[in-house]
Structure formats: C-alpha cells, structure tokens
C-alpha cells in the first residue's frame, strides 16, 4: 500500500494531478480542495489510497489525513464508489461531511452531484455509528456542528438560492465559510459567499 507520496506537481487536470516522484509521473485523483493546493513546479505531499481492481490501479490523493479517512469511510457505503466519494469531498470539507452524517442531514448530502435521496439516507444509516471519535470532534474539542440547523446557514442558503445560484454550489460555499467562522451572521455569510460565487 502506498501511504503517501512527495514530489513535484507536473500537471494539474480537472480531477487529477501528475506528481513527479523519482523520475516517474504518477497520476493522482484528488478532490477540488486538494487540487487547489497543487501548483505546477512546486513540491507537494499527499496522503494516498491505492484502489486495486482487476482492470486498473487508481491512486487517490488528499492534502490531509482526515479527508483520506472520510474518503475511505464513504467507500464502505454500498453504492458509493471512488468517483462519488471524490465528488462529496470536492463539494464539502471532511468535517462538514462528518457533521452531516452525525446530524443525519441527508438533505445536505443529497445536494452533492450524483447523490440522490436514497444514497444520502444510506450514507447516514451506514456511517453514523462508524465515524471515529477523533473525526467527530473539532479543534476546539466540541462536536462538529450540525450546520444545517444553524439559522445563519439556512438564511444565507435561502437568500443565495433566491438570487439564482445553484443550491449545491451555495451549500458548499456557505458551509465552508461557516466552518471557518462558526459565529458568522447570515449577512456576513451572504456577502462572503457572493464574492466566491461570482
């Protein structure tokens, strides 16, 4: 098993990056948040997961260990493959996904492209008792918030959707902002989200 790799970023693509390691170019499939950290010509270290199938070997890379662990948890869910797991981590951070599972927020999960209502319900059902304790605790030592219950989150999402933005895109932007600033008002979230969505 390849636990991690360190090398220079040679090429970045829509869903993957080519990392030069010891003269060999390895294609690594990554979520959007990890690809945003990949700069051509710069070194990077990625936590990796090697998926072995009869017809292919696929390497997946993540900027942090928590994202890798959530990716592996998602693969445990029947009907969820690596492509869908990457889509989830490209839409929401690992802590937001964990918060959605623990708070049984299948609506947030179903806003991920490719995840329908039944798949979202299955993710919650199959993972809510399998999330390791360290993933369900934030840096402040508190449980990951059920962000969908936060008034500011809900008000900001509704306002941005009313302005014509796609709900899945809005939820991702607002949840990431709220994760960074848990006490933000709806007005502040809307203002910052608009600058990201434009």
Legacy VTK file of the C-alpha trace (Angstrom):
# vtk DataFile Version 3.0
C-alpha trace
ASCII
DATASET POLYDATA
POINTS 198 float
0.000 0.000 0.000
1.239 3.488 -0.835
0.591 5.552 2.317
1.770 8.904 0.986
3.859 10.471 -1.750
6.034 13.544 -2.029
7.062 15.050 -5.326
6.781 17.929 -7.758
3.492 18.786 -9.419
3.988 18.352 -13.186
0.426 18.805 -14.467
-2.974 19.588 -12.964
-6.210 18.426 -14.565
-9.886 18.744 -13.694
-9.932 15.768 -11.333
-6.287 14.726 -11.040
-2.680 15.846 -10.882
0.504 14.298 -12.245
3.127 14.162 -9.495
6.758 13.532 -10.443
8.286 11.154 -7.896
11.810 9.867 -8.504
11.583 10.389 -12.248
8.167 8.706 -12.520
4.949 10.623 -13.203
2.084 9.327 -11.063
-1.500 10.346 -11.835
-3.306 11.018 -8.567
-7.064 11.638 -8.433
-7.892 14.358 -5.918
-10.836 16.357 -4.570
-11.036 20.008 -5.635
-9.695 21.304 -2.300
-6.507 19.270 -2.748
-6.091 20.222 -6.419
-6.282 23.884 -5.402
-3.094 23.321 -3.374
-1.281 21.751 -6.322
0.882 24.321 -8.111
2.826 23.191 -11.183
6.543 23.083 -10.423
6.035 23.144 -6.646
6.552 20.228 -4.232
3.579 18.616 -2.504
2.923 15.812 -0.058
-0.307 13.830 -0.369
-1.885 11.182 1.836
-2.847 8.436 -0.611
-5.163 5.498 -1.128
-4.443 2.862 -3.774
-7.544 1.244 -5.233
-6.792 -2.131 -6.810
-9.176 -3.576 -9.370
-8.815 -6.370 -11.898
-8.549 -3.918 -14.782
-6.846 -0.923 -13.171
-4.807 0.567 -10.342
-6.049 4.004 -9.265
-4.245 6.294 -6.833
-6.205 8.898 -4.840
-4.509 11.757 -3.016
-5.549 14.104 -0.214
-3.943 17.143 1.376
-4.771 15.919 4.890
-5.348 12.653 6.753
-8.953 13.481 7.744
-10.030 13.807 4.105
-8.428 10.457 3.327
-10.234 8.852 6.251
-13.612 10.265 5.220
-12.958 9.064 1.649
-12.345 5.531 2.952
-15.479 5.716 5.119
-17.588 6.722 2.122
-16.254 3.745 0.153
-17.744 1.471 2.837
-21.244 2.585 1.829
-22.948 0.286 -0.651
-23.420 2.089 -3.950
-20.745 4.708 -3.274
-17.626 4.378 -5.420
-14.459 6.469 -5.567
-15.896 8.940 -8.096
-18.852 9.754 -5.847
-16.657 9.902 -2.743
-14.379 12.414 -4.505
-17.421 14.449 -5.578
-18.518 14.605 -1.938
-15.100 15.840 -0.799
-14.980 18.307 -3.692
-18.309 19.787 -2.549
-17.823 19.814 1.226
-14.879 19.594 3.603
-14.356 16.383 5.571
-15.619 17.978 8.800
-18.814 19.230 7.125
-19.475 15.754 5.726
-18.910 14.202 9.156
-21.234 16.792 10.696
-23.917 15.936 8.127
-23.628 12.215 8.887
-23.719 12.692 12.665
-26.686 15.068 12.486
-28.415 12.775 9.948
-28.630 15.646 7.451
-29.467 13.674 4.316
-30.695 16.875 2.646
-27.209 18.372 2.701
-25.698 15.108 1.454
-28.237 14.839 -1.375
-27.116 18.275 -2.631
-23.851 16.625 -3.754
-23.809 15.967 -7.501
-24.618 12.301 -8.114
-26.039 11.660 -4.631
-29.776 11.097 -4.614
-32.085 10.985 -1.604
-31.774 7.221 -1.140
-27.977 7.280 -1.383
-27.835 10.159 1.108
-30.028 8.218 3.539
-27.821 5.147 3.078
-24.661 7.171 3.806
-26.187 8.372 7.082
-27.506 4.934 8.035
-24.306 3.049 7.280
-21.807 5.585 8.657
-23.380 7.309 11.655
-22.063 4.639 14.053
-18.748 4.158 12.253
-17.303 7.669 12.415
-14.127 7.556 14.567
-14.234 9.761 17.659
-11.382 11.998 16.514
-13.279 12.916 13.341
-16.394 13.929 15.249
-14.521 16.437 17.412
-13.424 19.855 16.208
-10.163 21.565 17.131
-11.979 23.302 19.987
-12.931 19.936 21.437
-16.598 20.282 20.564
-18.737 18.092 18.382
-18.804 19.030 14.709
-21.857 21.310 14.412
-24.991 20.231 12.600
-24.603 23.194 10.308
-27.896 22.641 8.513
-29.676 23.540 11.790
-27.864 26.873 12.099
-30.183 29.801 11.396
-27.460 31.837 9.707
-26.597 28.912 7.416
-30.217 28.329 6.434
-30.968 32.034 5.884
-27.817 32.546 3.795
-28.523 29.494 1.609
-32.137 30.535 1.016
-31.129 34.093 0.107
-28.429 32.986 -2.340
-30.679 30.396 -3.993
-33.315 33.136 -4.386
-30.670 35.160 -6.234
-30.392 32.356 -8.793
-27.341 30.384 -7.644
-27.432 26.569 -7.700
-28.298 25.108 -4.285
-25.458 22.561 -4.251
-22.930 25.274 -5.109
-24.387 27.613 -2.468
-24.431 24.974 0.269
-20.777 24.153 -0.367
-19.658 27.793 -0.275
-21.695 28.710 2.813
-20.809 25.579 4.785
-17.095 26.120 4.183
-17.388 29.755 5.287
-19.339 28.784 8.395
-16.794 26.118 9.234
-14.044 28.752 9.194
-16.144 31.328 11.082
-18.822 29.489 13.139
-20.279 32.704 14.604
-20.826 34.488 11.278
-24.149 36.243 10.715
-26.301 35.433 7.702
-25.449 38.850 6.205
-21.715 38.196 6.547
-22.061 34.725 5.026
-24.053 36.087 2.079
-21.522 38.852 1.403
-18.524 36.498 1.509
-20.286 33.753 -0.457
-21.177 36.216 -3.218
-17.514 37.087 -3.674
-16.699 33.373 -4.025
-19.607 32.517 -6.312
-19.080 35.359 -8.810
LINES 1 199
198 0 1 2 3 4 5 6 7 8 9 10 11 12 13 14 15 16 17 18 19 20 21 22 23 24 25 26 27 28 29 30 31 32 33 34 35 36 37 38 39 40 41 42 43 44 45 46 47 48 49 50 51 52 53 54 55 56 57 58 59 60 61 62 63 64 65 66 67 68 69 70 71 72 73 74 75 76 77 78 79 80 81 82 83 84 85 86 87 88 89 90 91 92 93 94 95 96 97 98 99 100 101 102 103 104 105 106 107 108 109 110 111 112 113 114 115 116 117 118 119 120 121 122 123 124 125 126 127 128 129 130 131 132 133 134 135 136 137 138 139 140 141 142 143 144 145 146 147 148 149 150 151 152 153 154 155 156 157 158 159 160 161 162 163 164 165 166 167 168 169 170 171 172 173 174 175 176 177 178 179 180 181 182 183 184 185 186 187 188 189 190 191 192 193 194 195 196 197
